[in-house]
């Protein structure tokens, strides 16, 4: 059995950066969603990011591929990474508590372990990975609060929709391994361009042309979301996939719920409860188990 990849300090730094980029997006999303529908906000965010990365690709002398096979792969990646999760998770969140949705969505590393085991040759299930997923899920429940689990049992379809979004992310992590030989910048630009096209039908459901023009504050939030939480985050994501593998990269789902807590404490002077520290300790233990080096020593 192939040995599990132990991440380097650089890969751990990129993983933390990715969690901050995606976790910090919750602050900005609250601003944008006050005036814009969720599907419209997702489309604008992805479209701006795709356009920006395409310009960067051109400015750096790189080229987007022209063959159909490459764009078919980009289209599938965009579907798995953005279109399907956005549709399922956004719909599910309208019918179940956000805390429960966060826990269900954060189970992505568990699905990734299973998907990677059956669809890859080098990322098989190991005891360390299963232990790490277990510690991480328990830590998330502690951080978010056990009260969020009170919604389990009701709105079953909504819960399954959020879980389905996490499964789609798991498949995207495994499918994205095929881009290992492609520049992360080119891969990011291509899949985001396809993602924007996938999001058009969802955005039209909300009829954004019937609404008043967004304020400067909303546009500012959308631009930061596009350039940092989407464009830059996509480059970091594919860089990690190429070197650390799907299982390690999607550990970011354990860190994302922590990022808003840390950012709120640092910039909004919000007080962290003891349960937050306990949950973060469990998540750190799970990450250590997945990495394996501490356990071996």
N, C-alpha and C positions, 0 to 999 in steps of 0.2 A: 504493500500500500504506500502511495507517495506521501512523503512527510508534509505536514501542514506548514505553510509559509509563516515564519516569524517576522513581523513587521520591523523595519528599521526606524531609527529616530525620525528620519525625514518623513517616512510614511505615516508615523503617528502624528507628526506635526500637521501634515496635510489633512489627516482625518479630523483633527480638532478644528482646523480652519474650516473644513467643509461643514462641520456641525454648527459653527458660529454663523456661517453664511446662510445656512438653511434655517437654523433655529432663530436667528435674529430677524428673519423674514416675518415672523408672527407679529412683531411690533408694527412693521410697515403695512402688513396686510390689513390690520385693523383700521388704519387710516384710509387705505384705498377702498375697502369694502363698504365704507360708510356711504359712498356715492356711486360705486360701480358694482355690478353683479359679479359673482365669483368666476363664472366662465369667461365673461368679458375681461375681467382683470387678468386672468390667466393667459388669454389670447394676447392682450396688449403686452404683457410682461414678456412672453415667449417671443413674440414677433419682433419687439425692439431688440431683445438679446440676440436673436438670429441675425438681424440686419447688422448689428454692431460687430458680431464675430465674423460675418462674411467680409466686412470691410477690413477687419484686422488680418484675415487670411490673405486678402489681396495686398495689403500694405506690407506684409512680411515676405512677400514673394512666393507664398505657397499657393496651391490651386485646389479647388474643390474637384472631386472626380467627375468624369463625364459619362461613365458607363452605367447602364441600367442596373447592373448587379449591385454596385455600391449604393445607389440611391434607394434600391429596394431594401437593402440592409438598414439605411438611415431611416426609412419610413417605418420599418418594423420596430426599430429602437425608439423612435419618437412615439409610436403607439403605446409601447410597453412602459416607457418612462414618464410620459406626460398625459396623453389623451385618456387612456383607460383609468389610471389612478385618479386623475382629476374628476372624471365623470362619476366614478363609484364613490370616492371618498367625500366629495362635495355633497353628493346626494345623500349619503349616509349621515353626514353631520347635521343635516336639517331635521333628522328624526331621532337622534340619540344624543346624550350629553357629550360635550366636547372632551371631557376627561376620559370617558369610556372609549371614544373614538381614538384618542391619542394612544391608549394602551393597546387597542386592537391593531392600529396602524404600526405601532412600534414592535409588533411581533414579526416584522419583516425578516430579521436575521434568522429566525427559526425556519421560515419558509425557504430562505436562501440556503440554509444548511441542507434541507431536504432536496430542493431543486438541483443544487450543485452536486449532491451525491449521485443523483440519477442521470444527470446530463453532462457531467464533466469527468475527466479521467484523473485529475490532479487535486480535486477538492472533496474528498470523501469524508463521511461522518467520522469524527473521532470523539472519544469520551470528553476531552477538553472542550471541544466545541459545544457539545450538548450541555455540559456543566456551565459554560459561559453564557449560553442562551438562557438557561434557567435562572442564574443569578441576575442577569440583566432584566428579565421580565419581572422578577420579584422586586428589584430595585425601582423599576418604573412605577409599579403599583404603589410602592411606598412614597415615591416622590409626588406623584399626581394625587394620591390619596385613595384609600380603599373605598371611600364613598362613591367613587366613580363607577365601581363595579355593581352598584345597585341597579343599574339599567340593564344588566345582563338578563336575558330571558324575554324582554320586551322588544318589539320592533326587530324581529329576527332577520328580516330581509335587509334592513339598514345595517345591522351588525355584519351580516355576510358580505354586504357591499364594501364596507371598510376593509374587511379581511381580504376580499378580492383585490382591492387596490394594493395591499401589501404583497399579495402573491404576484401581482403584475410587476411590482418593483423587483421582486426576487428573480423573476424570469429576465427582466431587463439587465440585472447585474450579471447573470450568467451569459445572456446573449451578447452583452457588450464586450466580452472577452475576445470576440472575433476582430475587434478593432485594435488589438494590441500593436499591430504593425503600422497603424495609421497615426498621424499627428493628433494628439488630444484636441488641438485647436480646430483642425479640419473636421474631426469627428463631431465635436460640439456644434460647430456651425451647421453641418449637414443635418444632424438629427433634430436640432432646434428649428431649422427651416421646415422640415417635415412635420414637426410637432405643431408649429403654427398653423399649417394647413389642416391638420387633424382637428384643431380647436375651433376652426371657423364655424362648422355646423352647431357646435355647442354654444358658441357666443351668440349666434343669431337667434337662439331660443329666447334669450333675454331681451332682444330688440333694443340694443343700446342706443340706436339712432333716435329712439323715442324719448330718451332721457336728456336732462339738461347737461351742458358741457361740464366736465369735472373741473374742480378748482385747482389752483396752482399747487396747493398742498397735496392733493391727490396725485397730480401728475408727478410731483417730486417723489412721492412714495413709490409710484410705479417705475420711475426711472432708476431709482436705487435698487428696487427689486430686480429690474431687468439686467442692469450692469453687474451687480455684485451677487445677488442671490440666485441668478439664473445663468448669466454668461460666464462669470468667473467660476462659480460653483460647478458648472458643467465641465469646464476644463480640468479642475481639480478632481472631479469624479472620475473622468476617463483616464486621467494620469494614474490614479490609485488602482483602478480596475486593471490597467496594463501591468502593474508591478506587484500589487498586493493580493489580487484575486477578488472574486465576488464576495466570499464569506467575510473577509476582513473589511472590505470597503463598506458593506452594508451594516457594519457595526455602528456606523454613524447614526442609525436610528435610535440606538440607546443613548447617544449623547445629545441629540437634538432637543429633547424635553428639558435637559439641564441648562442649555444655552440661555433660554429666556429667563431662567431663575438667576443665573450669574449676571446677565446683562441688566436685569431689573435691580439687582442688589448694587451693582457698580454705578449705574447711571441714573437710576430712579430712586435710589436709597430705600428700596424695598427690603424688609427684614425676612431673612430665610428662617423657616421653621426647622426645629430639630429633625423632623421627618425628612426634610430635603437633604440634610447632611447624611442621614442614615441611608437613604435611597441612593445617593451618589456613591457612597462607600460600597454598596452592593453592586452597583453598575461597574465601578472600578475593579471589583473582584472578578466580575464576569469577563471584563475585557482582558484582565490578566490571565484568566483561565483559557480564553480563546487564543491568546498569544502564545502561552505555553512555557515561555522561558523561566518565569518565576517559579512555576510548579516543578519544572525539571531541576532547578537549583535547590 
